């Protein structure tokens, strides 16, 4: 396990529906968030995660996960509980911050390594 492996908040489970069942889109969005979140957490904890891999996961989190979370929060018919939306928002933004920090560290390490090779 990498020393930079942060202990991130877990992505909350989709709460049970109160009235109507969750739509297929909501269920699929949650599954996609969960899968992407887990893959990015794994990349953070790998000793061999390089800037390209971390950059890919950071891009995926920003370009896909954040808009999905925002869309789930805007749902008007059969809205999701506010506590769930807050939980997934906090978890995804913590993941983005951790990926950003890990990418900066990994990039600096690559530059230092390249510099040492040319000396």
C-alpha positions as CSV (number, residue, x, y, z in Angstrom):
1,X,0.0,0.0,0.0
2,X,1.2,3.4,-0.8
3,X,2.1,5.9,1.9
4,X,0.0,8.5,0.1
5,X,-3.1,6.2,0.2
6,X,-5.7,8.5,1.9
7,X,-8.5,7.2,4.0
8,X,-11.4,8.5,2.0
9,X,-15.0,8.8,3.0
10,X,-17.0,5.9,1.5
11,X,-19.6,6.6,-1.2
12,X,-22.9,6.3,0.6
13,X,-25.3,3.5,-0.5
14,X,-28.4,4.5,-2.4
15,X,-31.0,4.9,0.3
16,X,-34.2,2.8,0.2
17,X,-37.0,4.6,-1.6
18,X,-39.7,6.1,0.6
19,X,-42.5,6.2,-1.9
20,X,-41.9,5.3,-5.5
21,X,-39.0,3.1,-6.4
22,X,-35.9,4.8,-7.7
23,X,-35.8,5.1,-11.5
24,X,-33.5,2.9,-13.5
25,X,-31.5,6.0,-14.4
26,X,-30.9,6.8,-10.7
27,X,-29.9,3.2,-9.9
28,X,-27.5,3.1,-12.9
29,X,-26.0,6.5,-12.0
30,X,-25.3,5.3,-8.5
31,X,-23.7,2.1,-9.8
32,X,-21.5,4.0,-12.2
33,X,-20.5,6.4,-9.4
34,X,-19.7,3.6,-7.1
35,X,-17.6,1.7,-9.8
36,X,-15.7,4.9,-10.8
37,X,-15.1,5.8,-7.1
38,X,-13.7,2.4,-6.3
39,X,-11.4,2.4,-9.3
40,X,-10.1,5.8,-8.5
41,X,-9.5,4.8,-4.8
42,X,-7.6,1.8,-6.0
43,X,-5.4,4.0,-8.3
44,X,-4.7,6.3,-5.3
45,X,-3.4,3.4,-3.2
46,X,-1.2,1.7,-5.8
47,X,2.6,2.2,-5.3
48,X,3.1,2.3,-9.1
49,X,0.4,4.9,-9.9
50,X,2.0,7.3,-12.4
51,X,0.9,10.8,-13.4
52,X,-0.9,9.5,-16.5
53,X,-3.0,7.0,-14.5
54,X,-3.8,9.6,-11.8
55,X,-4.5,12.2,-14.4
56,X,-7.0,9.9,-16.1
57,X,-8.8,9.2,-12.8
58,X,-8.8,12.9,-11.9
59,X,-10.3,13.7,-15.4
60,X,-12.9,11.0,-15.0
61,X,-13.9,12.2,-11.6
62,X,-14.2,15.8,-12.7
63,X,-15.8,15.1,-16.1
64,X,-18.2,12.3,-15.2
65,X,-18.6,11.9,-11.4
66,X,-19.2,15.5,-10.6
67,X,-21.8,16.1,-13.3
68,X,-23.6,12.9,-12.2
69,X,-23.7,14.0,-8.6
70,X,-25.0,17.4,-9.7
71,X,-27.7,15.8,-11.9
72,X,-28.8,13.5,-9.0
73,X,-29.2,16.6,-6.8
74,X,-31.4,18.4,-9.3
75,X,-33.9,15.6,-9.7
76,X,-37.4,17.0,-9.3
77,X,-39.7,13.9,-9.5
78,X,-39.0,11.5,-6.6
79,X,-36.0,13.5,-5.3
80,X,-33.2,11.7,-3.5
81,X,-32.8,12.6,0.3
82,X,-30.6,15.6,1.0
83,X,-28.4,13.6,3.3
84,X,-27.6,11.2,0.5
85,X,-26.8,14.0,-2.0
86,X,-24.6,15.7,0.6
87,X,-22.8,12.4,1.3
88,X,-22.0,11.7,-2.3
89,X,-21.0,15.3,-2.9
90,X,-18.5,15.2,0.0
91,X,-17.1,11.9,-1.0
92,X,-16.6,12.8,-4.7
93,X,-15.0,16.1,-3.9
94,X,-12.7,14.5,-1.3
95,X,-11.7,12.0,-4.0
96,X,-11.0,14.8,-6.5
97,X,-8.9,16.6,-3.9
98,X,-6.9,13.4,-3.1
99,X,-6.4,12.7,-6.8
100,X,-5.2,16.2,-7.4
101,X,-2.7,16.0,-4.5
102,X,-1.5,12.5,-5.6
103,X,-1.0,13.7,-9.2
104,X,1.1,16.7,-8.0
105,X,3.2,14.4,-5.9
106,X,3.6,11.8,-8.6
107,X,4.5,14.5,-11.2
108,X,7.1,16.0,-8.9
109,X,8.6,12.6,-8.3
110,X,8.8,11.9,-12.0
111,X,10.5,15.3,-12.6
112,X,13.0,14.6,-9.8
113,X,13.7,11.2,-11.2
114,X,14.3,12.5,-14.7
115,X,16.5,15.3,-13.3
116,X,18.6,12.7,-11.4
117,X,19.0,10.6,-14.6
118,X,20.5,13.6,-16.5
119,X,23.0,14.5,-13.9
